[in-house]
Amino acid sequence: MRTLVVTRATCGQVTLRVEGQSEVSCPIPEIAHQLDSEFELIQVLDLQFLTSMEADTLLTRLVDKLAVNGHLQVTVPDLDYVVGQWLQAEWDEGTLRDVTSVARQSFAGLFGPQHDGNPMLPGYSTHYSGCNKSGYNSKRLAFLLARQGLVDINIVTDDTHLLQASARQSMVRGERQVAPDLRNIRQDHLNRYRFAAECLRAAMPQRVLDLACGIGYGSQLLANQLNCQVTSVDIEPEALAYARKHYSSPKITHLCADARTLQLDSASFDAVVCFETIEHVTFDEALLGQFHEWLRAGGKLVMSTPNESVMPFSAAQFPYHVKHYTYAELESMLTRCGFRLQQVSKQQNLQNPEIVPGSDGCFMIVIAEKV
């Protein structure tokens, strides 16, 4: 089992230990550059020595390096126990000098051992490497792991009053957004679905297909905003299991299928929504042909893809992509597949995710009609 141990967290840095390799210390944002593969087990120690945002960033970087069905394990002091100690502590000269007293133990539990923190001793350092900067109980730790998209979260307290948490990476993420709350879904992704709902509202579609739905937050948004039936399709069964748990609705039917073999009735949908998908497949025209087959006459296709003219394809930069499209290429392909392009909009970049008219952004969003 390929295992990574993350320890000695302090001052925005961590030490990475992989069996058979030398230890490496690096800043938290640079972890991805230090790790060249995925791990079946990642063990995290010393999280309490990081600020809340440092810890959050660390967990995000580590989850990106966790293999499917791999486990992330976190060991931290149980702050609930420490607070209970603190409330019971008696302070006097004796308890202050006794490192085993409840007073001293609870102080260390709350604020850390504070190594090299005595200005009267050699080795004094203002790095404050042994000071706690964040705290965890079972509820907070479970929440932080869940918001990373992990599942099967289990937390126990051991005999030394440390929390031992374990959580599983359930799916191939690729470029999927995985989080149990819309507020943790990237704004550019949410904006596309909201845009689709707004554009389709006047047509009052009764049946919508959301192909490559991922964890299903967009399908739920479409079902709720359009008050329609949504068929939500993805190739990853664990993504759909996550969708059923976090983004379900009586109006949604989930199907696990490869788009190449998906069997749906002809002319059975009023609209098809497919975001950030065709750049991932080698059968782009065949896929558009299937959309044409599944749409009724006059049905709408709402689709997005990266813009080759603004964000050129690079296999190194976009390892999950096959190609990007210029506006002319996209329009021509839609025409060949039986669609009439009605509207093209853009998202400038990740920092400017608003959708506005135009074809010169990093991402193009098109609305086309079956003819």
C-alpha positions in Angstrom: 0.0 0.0 0.0 1.5 3.3 -1.1 1.4 5.6 2.0 2.1 9.2 2.6 2.6 10.6 6.1 2.2 14.4 6.6 3.7 15.7 9.8 5.6 18.5 11.6 3.1 21.1 10.4 4.2 24.6 11.3 4.5 28.1 9.9 2.6 27.1 6.7 4.9 24.2 6.0 4.6 20.4 6.3 7.0 17.5 6.2 6.1 14.7 3.6 7.3 11.2 4.3 6.9 8.4 1.7 8.4 5.0 2.4 11.7 4.5 0.6 12.2 8.2 0.0 13.8 11.1 1.8 11.6 13.4 3.8 10.7 16.6 2.1 9.5 19.8 3.8 7.6 22.2 1.6 5.0 25.1 1.8 1.5 23.8 1.8 0.5 25.3 -1.6 3.4 23.5 -3.3 2.5 19.9 -2.1 1.3 18.9 -5.6 4.7 19.6 -7.1 6.4 17.3 -4.6 4.2 14.3 -5.1 4.3 12.5 -8.4 1.6 9.9 -7.8 -1.5 9.0 -5.9 -1.6 7.2 -2.5 -3.9 4.6 -1.1 -3.4 5.9 2.4 -2.6 9.5 3.6 -2.0 10.0 7.3 -2.1 13.6 8.7 -0.6 14.6 12.0 -0.2 18.0 13.8 -3.1 19.7 12.0 -3.6 21.8 15.2 -0.4 23.7 14.5 -1.8 25.2 11.3 -4.2 28.0 10.9 -7.7 27.1 9.9 -7.1 28.1 6.3 -3.7 26.4 6.2 -5.4 23.2 7.3 -8.2 23.6 4.8 -5.7 24.1 2.0 -3.6 21.2 3.1 -6.7 18.8 3.1 -7.7 20.0 -0.4 -4.2 19.4 -1.7 -4.0 15.9 -0.1 -7.4 14.8 -1.3 -6.2 15.6 -4.9 -3.5 13.0 -4.3 -5.7 10.3 -2.8 -6.5 7.3 -5.0 -10.0 6.1 -5.6 -11.1 4.0 -2.5 -8.0 5.4 -0.7 -8.3 6.6 2.9 -7.3 9.9 4.5 -6.6 9.5 8.2 -6.3 12.5 10.5 -5.1 12.4 14.1 -5.6 15.5 16.3 -6.3 16.3 20.0 -9.9 16.2 21.0 -10.7 19.8 21.9 -13.9 18.8 23.7 -11.8 16.8 26.2 -9.3 19.5 26.6 -11.9 22.1 27.3 -13.4 19.9 29.9 -9.9 19.6 31.6 -9.5 23.4 31.4 -12.8 24.0 33.2 -11.8 21.7 36.0 -8.2 23.0 36.4 -7.1 24.6 39.6 -4.2 27.1 39.3 -1.6 27.6 42.0 2.2 27.5 42.2 2.1 23.7 42.5 -0.1 23.0 39.5 1.9 25.6 37.5 5.2 23.9 38.1 3.8 20.3 37.7 3.8 19.4 34.0 1.5 16.5 34.8 -1.2 18.6 36.5 -4.6 19.0 34.9 -3.9 22.8 34.7 -0.7 22.3 32.7 -2.1 19.5 30.6 -5.1 21.5 29.7 -3.1 24.6 28.9 -0.8 22.5 26.6 -3.9 21.0 25.0 -5.4 24.4 24.3 -2.4 26.3 23.3 0.2 23.7 22.4 3.5 22.7 24.0 5.1 26.0 22.8 8.6 24.7 22.1 11.4 27.2 22.3 9.0 29.8 23.6 10.9 30.9 26.7 12.8 34.2 25.9 15.1 33.6 28.9 16.5 30.3 27.5 18.9 29.5 24.6 17.1 28.5 21.5 14.3 30.9 22.0 12.4 31.4 18.7 9.7 33.7 17.5 8.5 31.1 15.0 6.3 29.7 17.7 6.5 26.3 16.3 4.7 24.5 19.1 1.7 26.8 19.3 -1.8 25.5 18.5 -3.5 27.7 15.8 -6.7 25.7 15.4 -8.8 23.2 17.2 -10.9 20.2 16.4 -13.7 18.1 18.0 -15.5 15.2 16.2 -18.2 17.4 14.8 -15.8 20.0 13.2 -13.5 17.3 11.9 -16.4 15.4 10.3 -17.6 18.6 8.7 -14.2 19.5 7.3 -13.7 16.0 5.8 -17.3 16.0 4.3 -16.8 19.3 2.6 -13.8 17.9 0.9 -16.2 15.4 -0.8 -15.0 12.4 1.2 -17.3 9.6 2.3 -17.5 6.9 4.9 -16.3 9.2 7.6 -15.5 7.5 10.9 -14.1 9.2 14.0 -13.2 7.7 17.3 -11.4 8.9 20.4 -8.4 6.8 21.6 -7.1 6.2 25.1 -4.9 9.3 24.9 -7.9 11.5 24.0 -6.8 11.9 20.4 -9.4 12.0 17.6 -8.7 9.3 15.0 -10.6 10.1 11.8 -10.8 8.1 8.6 -12.6 9.0 5.4 -12.6 7.5 1.9 -12.1 8.9 -1.6 -15.1 7.4 -3.4 -14.7 8.4 -7.1 -12.4 9.4 -9.9 -12.6 13.2 -9.5 -10.9 14.4 -12.7 -12.3 17.9 -13.0 -15.5 17.1 -11.1 -16.7 19.5 -8.4 -17.3 17.3 -5.3 -18.8 18.9 -2.2 -22.0 18.4 -0.3 -23.1 22.1 -0.3 -23.6 24.4 -3.2 -21.6 27.1 -1.5 -18.5 24.9 -2.0 -19.1 24.4 -5.7 -17.0 26.7 -8.0 -18.9 29.8 -9.1 -18.2 29.3 -12.8 -19.8 25.9 -12.7 -22.9 27.1 -10.8 -23.3 30.1 -13.1 -23.6 27.8 -16.2 -26.5 25.8 -14.7 -28.2 29.0 -13.6 -27.7 30.4 -17.1 -29.2 27.3 -18.6 -32.2 27.5 -16.4 -32.8 31.2 -17.2 -32.4 30.6 -21.0 -34.8 27.6 -21.0 -37.4 29.0 -18.6 -39.5 30.7 -21.3 -39.8 27.4 -23.3 -41.1 25.6 -20.2 -39.4 22.3 -20.9 -41.0 19.2 -19.4 -38.1 16.8 -19.8 -34.4 17.8 -19.7 -31.3 15.6 -20.1 -28.2 16.6 -18.0 -25.4 14.5 -19.5 -22.1 14.2 -17.6 -23.9 15.5 -14.5 -21.1 14.6 -12.0 -22.4 14.7 -8.5 -25.7 16.1 -9.6 -25.9 19.6 -8.1 -26.7 21.1 -11.6 -29.5 18.5 -12.2 -31.1 19.5 -8.9 -30.8 23.2 -9.8 -32.5 22.6 -13.2 -35.3 20.5 -11.7 -36.0 23.1 -9.0 -35.8 26.2 -11.2 -37.6 24.8 -14.2 -40.0 22.5 -12.3 -39.3 19.8 -14.8 -38.2 16.2 -14.9 -34.4 15.8 -15.3 -32.6 12.7 -16.5 -29.2 12.9 -14.9 -26.5 10.8 -16.5 -22.9 10.1 -15.6 -20.4 7.3 -16.2 -19.2 7.2 -12.6 -21.4 5.2 -10.2 -19.9 6.7 -7.1 -20.7 10.2 -8.4 -24.3 9.3 -8.8 -24.4 7.7 -5.3 -23.1 11.0 -4.0 -25.8 12.8 -6.1 -28.6 10.7 -4.6 -27.3 11.4 -1.1 -26.7 15.2 -1.4 -28.6 16.5 -4.4 -31.6 14.3 -4.9 -35.1 15.3 -5.9 -38.3 13.4 -6.9 -38.0 15.1 -10.2 -34.6 13.5 -11.0 -33.9 10.1 -12.6 -30.3 9.1 -12.3 -28.7 6.8 -14.9 -25.2 5.4 -14.8 -24.0 4.9 -18.4 -21.3 5.6 -21.0 -22.7 8.2 -23.4 -21.5 6.0 -26.3 -23.9 3.2 -25.3 -26.7 5.2 -23.6 -30.1 4.1 -24.9 -32.8 6.8 -24.8 -35.9 7.3 -26.8 -35.8 9.5 -29.9 -37.3 13.0 -29.6 -37.9 12.4 -25.9 -36.3 15.6 -24.5 -37.2 19.3 -24.7 -33.6 20.3 -23.8 -30.2 18.8 -23.4 -27.6 20.4 -21.0 -24.0 19.3 -21.3 -21.3 21.4 -19.7 -17.5 20.9 -20.0 -17.8 17.5 -21.6 -17.1 17.4 -25.4 -13.4 18.4 -24.8 -13.0 15.1 -22.8 -14.2 12.7 -25.5 -12.9 11.4 -28.8 -16.5 11.0 -30.2 -17.6 14.7 -30.1 -19.6 14.6 -33.4 -21.2 11.3 -32.5 -22.2 12.7 -29.1 -23.8 15.8 -30.8 -25.6 13.4 -33.2 -27.0 11.5 -30.2 -28.2 14.8 -28.7 -29.9 15.6 -32.0 -31.6 12.2 -31.9 -32.8 12.6 -28.4 -34.2 16.1 -28.8 -37.7 16.8 -30.1 -37.9 19.2 -33.1 -37.0 22.7 -32.0 -35.4 21.3 -28.8 -32.5 23.2 -27.3 -29.0 22.2 -26.6 -27.1 24.2 -23.9 -23.4 23.3 -23.9 -20.1 24.8 -22.8 -16.5 24.0 -23.7 -13.0 25.7 -23.4 -12.1 28.2 -26.1 -9.0 27.2 -28.1 -8.4 30.8 -29.2 -8.1 32.1 -25.6 -7.1 29.0 -23.7 -5.1 26.8 -26.1 -5.1 23.0 -25.5 -2.1 21.5 -23.8 -2.0 17.9 -22.7 0.3 18.8 -19.8 -2.0 21.6 -18.6 -5.3 19.8 -19.3 -4.5 16.1 -18.8 -8.2 15.1 -18.9 -8.9 16.9 -22.2 -8.7 15.7 -25.7 -8.9 19.0 -27.5 -10.3 22.5 -27.3 -12.4 24.3 -29.9 -12.4 27.6 -31.6 -15.7 29.4 -32.1 -15.6 28.6 -35.8 -14.9 24.9 -35.2 -17.7 24.7 -32.7 -20.3 26.4 -34.9 -19.3 24.3 -37.9 -19.6 21.0 -35.9 -23.0 22.0 -34.5 -24.2 22.8 -38.1 -22.9 19.4 -39.4 -24.8 17.6 -36.6 -28.2 19.3 -37.4 -28.2 22.3 -35.0 -28.7 26.0 -35.6 -26.5 28.1 -33.3 -28.8 30.7 -31.7 -26.6 32.3 -29.0 -23.0 32.3 -27.9 -21.9 33.6 -24.5 -18.6 33.6 -22.6 -17.0 33.3 -19.2 -13.8 35.4 -19.3 -11.9 33.3 -16.8 -12.1 31.6 -13.3 -11.7 35.0 -11.6 -14.5 36.5 -13.7 -17.2 33.7 -14.0 -20.1 36.0 -15.0 -21.7 34.9 -18.3 -22.0 37.6 -20.9 -22.5 37.8 -24.7 -19.5 37.0 -26.8 -17.2 34.3 -27.9 -13.8 35.6 -26.7 -13.7 34.2 -23.2 -11.8 31.2 -21.8 -15.1 29.3 -21.9 -17.9 29.4 -24.5 -21.5 28.6 -23.7 -23.7 28.0 -26.7 -27.4 27.6 -27.2 -28.4 25.7 -30.3 -31.7 24.5 -31.7 -32.4 21.2 -33.4 -33.4 21.7 -37.0 
